[in-house]
Amino acid sequence: MADRYFLLTYEAGDDYVARRTPLRALHLAVAKEAAARGELVSAGALADPIDGSLLIFKAASADVARRFAETDPYVVNGLIKSWRVREWTPVIGAFSPGT
C-alpha cells in the first residue's frame, strides 16, 4: 500500500510552555528518531499563543502517528490534553504528489 499523509494535532494543557522544558530533549529525540525512519516529515509548535502542535507523518496507515502520540513524552506526562490523527490529502505544494 502506498504511503499517505497523516496530521497529528496536539492541544496543549495548562502551563505547557513552562512544563515542557524538562521533557523537551526527550520529546525531540523521539521525533528525530521518527524522522530518521522517514515517518515524521515535518513538525512544530503552533505560535502566538503556543497552545498546540502540528506533526505531519507519511506512512501506510494512521497507526504510525497514533503510536507516536501514545509514546511521546509530552503526552505520557500529561502536557497534552488532547490529540487527534487525521488523514490529509495534499493537492498543491511541497507535499503534493505532483510537486
mmCIF file of the C-alpha atoms, coordinates in Angstrom:
data_MODEL
# 
_entry.id   MODEL 
# 
loop_
_atom_site.group_PDB 
_atom_site.id 
_atom_site.type_symbol 
_atom_site.label_atom_id 
_atom_site.label_alt_id 
_atom_site.label_comp_id 
_atom_site.label_asym_id 
_atom_site.label_entity_id 
_atom_site.label_seq_id 
_atom_site.pdbx_PDB_ins_code 
_atom_site.Cartn_x 
_atom_site.Cartn_y 
_atom_site.Cartn_z 
_atom_site.occupancy 
_atom_site.B_iso_or_equiv 
_atom_site.pdbx_formal_charge 
_atom_site.auth_seq_id 
_atom_site.auth_comp_id 
_atom_site.auth_asym_id 
_atom_site.auth_atom_id 
_atom_site.pdbx_PDB_model_num 
ATOM 1  C CA . MET A 1 1  ? 0.000  0.000  0.000  1.00 0.00 ? 1  MET A CA 1 
ATOM 2  C CA . ALA A 1 2  ? 1.293  3.463  -0.884 1.00 0.00 ? 2  ALA A CA 1 
ATOM 3  C CA . ASP A 1 3  ? 2.258  5.876  1.815  1.00 0.00 ? 3  ASP A CA 1 
ATOM 4  C CA . ARG A 1 4  ? -0.266 8.544  2.734  1.00 0.00 ? 4  ARG A CA 1 
ATOM 5  C CA . TYR A 1 5  ? -0.050 11.648 4.889  1.00 0.00 ? 5  TYR A CA 1 
ATOM 6  C CA . PHE A 1 6  ? -1.453 11.927 8.395  1.00 0.00 ? 6  PHE A CA 1 
ATOM 7  C CA . LEU A 1 7  ? -1.718 15.016 10.587 1.00 0.00 ? 7  LEU A CA 1 
ATOM 8  C CA . LEU A 1 8  ? -1.240 14.640 14.315 1.00 0.00 ? 8  LEU A CA 1 
ATOM 9  C CA . THR A 1 9  ? -2.532 17.657 16.186 1.00 0.00 ? 9  THR A CA 1 
ATOM 10 C CA . TYR A 1 10 ? -1.894 18.347 19.840 1.00 0.00 ? 10 TYR A CA 1 
ATOM 11 C CA . GLU A 1 11 ? -3.899 20.611 22.134 1.00 0.00 ? 11 GLU A CA 1 
ATOM 12 C CA . ALA A 1 12 ? -1.589 21.743 24.914 1.00 0.00 ? 12 ALA A CA 1 
ATOM 13 C CA . GLY A 1 13 ? -2.591 21.709 28.554 1.00 0.00 ? 13 GLY A CA 1 
ATOM 14 C CA . ASP A 1 14 ? -2.157 24.459 31.120 1.00 0.00 ? 14 ASP A CA 1 
ATOM 15 C CA . ASP A 1 15 ? 1.367  25.850 31.589 1.00 0.00 ? 15 ASP A CA 1 
ATOM 16 C CA . TYR A 1 16 ? 2.553  23.862 28.570 1.00 0.00 ? 16 TYR A CA 1 
ATOM 17 C CA . VAL A 1 17 ? 5.499  26.145 27.757 1.00 0.00 ? 17 VAL A CA 1 
ATOM 18 C CA . ALA A 1 18 ? 6.881  26.004 31.300 1.00 0.00 ? 18 ALA A CA 1 
ATOM 19 C CA . ARG A 1 19 ? 6.146  22.302 31.800 1.00 0.00 ? 19 ARG A CA 1 
ATOM 20 C CA . ARG A 1 20 ? 7.735  21.155 28.530 1.00 0.00 ? 20 ARG A CA 1 
ATOM 21 C CA . THR A 1 21 ? 11.250 22.340 29.403 1.00 0.00 ? 21 THR A CA 1 
ATOM 22 C CA . PRO A 1 22 ? 12.374 19.223 31.351 1.00 0.00 ? 22 PRO A CA 1 
ATOM 23 C CA . LEU A 1 23 ? 10.898 16.892 28.693 1.00 0.00 ? 23 LEU A CA 1 
ATOM 24 C CA . ARG A 1 24 ? 11.866 18.799 25.542 1.00 0.00 ? 24 ARG A CA 1 
ATOM 25 C CA . ALA A 1 25 ? 15.133 16.977 24.823 1.00 0.00 ? 25 ALA A CA 1 
ATOM 26 C CA . LEU A 1 26 ? 13.457 13.573 25.169 1.00 0.00 ? 26 LEU A CA 1 
ATOM 27 C CA . HIS A 1 27 ? 10.476 14.657 23.041 1.00 0.00 ? 27 HIS A CA 1 
ATOM 28 C CA . LEU A 1 28 ? 12.816 15.952 20.324 1.00 0.00 ? 28 LEU A CA 1 
ATOM 29 C CA . ALA A 1 29 ? 14.857 12.731 20.423 1.00 0.00 ? 29 ALA A CA 1 
ATOM 30 C CA . VAL A 1 30 ? 11.694 10.666 19.841 1.00 0.00 ? 30 VAL A CA 1 
ATOM 31 C CA . ALA A 1 31 ? 10.693 12.995 16.993 1.00 0.00 ? 31 ALA A CA 1 
ATOM 32 C CA . LYS A 1 32 ? 14.152 12.815 15.392 1.00 0.00 ? 32 LYS A CA 1 
ATOM 33 C CA . GLU A 1 33 ? 14.013 9.000  15.522 1.00 0.00 ? 33 GLU A CA 1 
ATOM 34 C CA . ALA A 1 34 ? 10.642 9.070  13.727 1.00 0.00 ? 34 ALA A CA 1 
ATOM 35 C CA . ALA A 1 35 ? 12.088 11.469 11.153 1.00 0.00 ? 35 ALA A CA 1 
ATOM 36 C CA . ALA A 1 36 ? 15.153 9.240  10.627 1.00 0.00 ? 36 ALA A CA 1 
ATOM 37 C CA . ARG A 1 37 ? 12.788 6.330  9.880  1.00 0.00 ? 37 ARG A CA 1 
ATOM 38 C CA . GLY A 1 38 ? 11.082 8.528  7.256  1.00 0.00 ? 38 GLY A CA 1 
ATOM 39 C CA . GLU A 1 39 ? 7.785  8.630  9.160  1.00 0.00 ? 39 GLU A CA 1 
ATOM 40 C CA . LEU A 1 40 ? 7.761  12.185 10.530 1.00 0.00 ? 40 LEU A CA 1 
ATOM 41 C CA . VAL A 1 41 ? 8.243  14.654 7.697  1.00 0.00 ? 41 VAL A CA 1 
ATOM 42 C CA . SER A 1 42 ? 7.611  17.951 9.491  1.00 0.00 ? 42 SER A CA 1 
ATOM 43 C CA . ALA A 1 43 ? 6.585  19.144 12.931 1.00 0.00 ? 43 ALA A CA 1 
ATOM 44 C CA . GLY A 1 44 ? 6.373  22.234 15.066 1.00 0.00 ? 44 GLY A CA 1 
ATOM 45 C CA . ALA A 1 45 ? 4.534  24.181 17.727 1.00 0.00 ? 45 ALA A CA 1 
ATOM 46 C CA . LEU A 1 46 ? 1.643  26.478 16.915 1.00 0.00 ? 46 LEU A CA 1 
ATOM 47 C CA . ALA A 1 47 ? 2.613  30.036 17.762 1.00 0.00 ? 47 ALA A CA 1 
ATOM 48 C CA . ASP A 1 48 ? 1.118  33.159 19.272 1.00 0.00 ? 48 ASP A CA 1 
ATOM 49 C CA . PRO A 1 49 ? -0.086 31.641 21.516 1.00 0.00 ? 49 PRO A CA 1 
ATOM 50 C CA . ILE A 1 50 ? 1.861  28.410 21.851 1.00 0.00 ? 50 ILE A CA 1 
ATOM 51 C CA . ASP A 1 51 ? -1.112 26.188 22.572 1.00 0.00 ? 51 ASP A CA 1 
ATOM 52 C CA . GLY A 1 52 ? -0.549 23.114 20.459 1.00 0.00 ? 52 GLY A CA 1 
ATOM 53 C CA . SER A 1 53 ? 1.479  21.424 17.767 1.00 0.00 ? 53 SER A CA 1 
ATOM 54 C CA . LEU A 1 54 ? 1.131  20.002 14.289 1.00 0.00 ? 54 LEU A CA 1 
ATOM 55 C CA . LEU A 1 55 ? 3.079  16.946 13.148 1.00 0.00 ? 55 LEU A CA 1 
ATOM 56 C CA . ILE A 1 56 ? 2.954  15.545 9.613  1.00 0.00 ? 56 ILE A CA 1 
ATOM 57 C CA . PHE A 1 57 ? 3.558  11.838 9.084  1.00 0.00 ? 57 PHE A CA 1 
ATOM 58 C CA . LYS A 1 58 ? 3.992  9.843  5.883  1.00 0.00 ? 58 LYS A CA 1 
ATOM 59 C CA . ALA A 1 59 ? 3.088  6.190  6.334  1.00 0.00 ? 59 ALA A CA 1 
ATOM 60 C CA . ALA A 1 60 ? 0.947  3.326  5.107  1.00 0.00 ? 60 ALA A CA 1 
ATOM 61 C CA . SER A 1 61 ? -1.541 3.823  7.943  1.00 0.00 ? 61 SER A CA 1 
ATOM 62 C CA . ALA A 1 62 ? -2.537 6.200  10.713 1.00 0.00 ? 62 ALA A CA 1 
ATOM 63 C CA . ASP A 1 63 ? -1.153 3.726  13.249 1.00 0.00 ? 63 ASP A CA 1 
ATOM 64 C CA . VAL A 1 64 ? 2.314  5.278  12.884 1.00 0.00 ? 64 VAL A CA 1 
ATOM 65 C CA . ALA A 1 65 ? 1.058  8.692  14.039 1.00 0.00 ? 65 ALA A CA 1 
ATOM 66 C CA . ARG A 1 66 ? -1.064 7.123  16.790 1.00 0.00 ? 66 ARG A CA 1 
ATOM 67 C CA . ARG A 1 67 ? 1.886  5.132  18.156 1.00 0.00 ? 67 ARG A CA 1 
ATOM 68 C CA . PHE A 1 68 ? 3.996  8.279  18.140 1.00 0.00 ? 68 PHE A CA 1 
ATOM 69 C CA . ALA A 1 69 ? 1.400  10.148 20.201 1.00 0.00 ? 69 ALA A CA 1 
ATOM 70 C CA . GLU A 1 70 ? 0.876  7.268  22.614 1.00 0.00 ? 70 GLU A CA 1 
ATOM 71 C CA . THR A 1 71 ? 4.615  7.142  23.406 1.00 0.00 ? 71 THR A CA 1 
ATOM 72 C CA . ASP A 1 72 ? 5.503  10.841 23.139 1.00 0.00 ? 72 ASP A CA 1 
ATOM 73 C CA . PRO A 1 73 ? 6.866  12.099 26.492 1.00 0.00 ? 73 PRO A CA 1 
ATOM 74 C CA . TYR A 1 74 ? 4.648  15.185 26.227 1.00 0.00 ? 74 TYR A CA 1 
ATOM 75 C CA . VAL A 1 75 ? 1.519  13.014 26.000 1.00 0.00 ? 75 VAL A CA 1 
ATOM 76 C CA . VAL A 1 76 ? 2.657  10.375 28.501 1.00 0.00 ? 76 VAL A CA 1 
ATOM 77 C CA . ASN A 1 77 ? 3.418  13.069 31.086 1.00 0.00 ? 77 ASN A CA 1 
ATOM 78 C CA . GLY A 1 78 ? 0.138  14.955 30.659 1.00 0.00 ? 78 GLY A CA 1 
ATOM 79 C CA . LEU A 1 79 ? 1.341  18.099 28.876 1.00 0.00 ? 79 LEU A CA 1 
ATOM 80 C CA . ILE A 1 80 ? -1.058 17.410 26.012 1.00 0.00 ? 80 ILE A CA 1 
ATOM 81 C CA . LYS A 1 81 ? -4.717 17.468 26.989 1.00 0.00 ? 81 LYS A CA 1 
ATOM 82 C CA . SER A 1 82 ? -5.920 16.028 23.684 1.00 0.00 ? 82 SER A CA 1 
ATOM 83 C CA . TRP A 1 83 ? -4.570 14.785 20.380 1.00 0.00 ? 83 TRP A CA 1 
ATOM 84 C CA . ARG A 1 84 ? -6.052 13.734 17.074 1.00 0.00 ? 84 ARG A CA 1 
ATOM 85 C CA . VAL A 1 85 ? -4.879 11.942 13.929 1.00 0.00 ? 85 VAL A CA 1 
ATOM 86 C CA . ARG A 1 86 ? -6.460 12.743 10.551 1.00 0.00 ? 86 ARG A CA 1 
ATOM 87 C CA . GLU A 1 87 ? -5.546 11.633 7.067  1.00 0.00 ? 87 GLU A CA 1 
ATOM 88 C CA . TRP A 1 88 ? -4.511 14.533 4.868  1.00 0.00 ? 88 TRP A CA 1 
ATOM 89 C CA . THR A 1 89 ? -4.563 14.640 1.073  1.00 0.00 ? 89 THR A CA 1 
ATOM 90 C CA . PRO A 1 90 ? -2.304 17.444 -0.167 1.00 0.00 ? 90 PRO A CA 1 
ATOM 91 C CA . VAL A 1 91 ? -3.065 18.642 -3.697 1.00 0.00 ? 91 VAL A CA 1 
ATOM 92 C CA . ILE A 1 92 ? -0.769 21.664 -4.069 1.00 0.00 ? 92 ILE A CA 1 
ATOM 93 C CA . GLY A 1 93 ? 2.665  22.411 -2.694 1.00 0.00 ? 93 GLY A CA 1 
ATOM 94 C CA . ALA A 1 94 ? 5.672  20.565 -1.366 1.00 0.00 ? 94 ALA A CA 1 
ATOM 95 C CA . PHE A 1 95 ? 3.711  17.551 -0.080 1.00 0.00 ? 95 PHE A CA 1 
ATOM 96 C CA . SER A 1 96 ? 1.524  17.034 -3.143 1.00 0.00 ? 96 SER A CA 1 
ATOM 97 C CA . PRO A 1 97 ? 2.297  14.123 -5.486 1.00 0.00 ? 97 PRO A CA 1 
ATOM 98 C CA . GLY A 1 98 ? 2.584  16.423 -8.493 1.00 0.00 ? 98 GLY A CA 1 
ATOM 99 C CA . THR A 1 99 ? 5.274  18.624 -6.936 1.00 0.00 ? 99 THR A CA 1 
# 
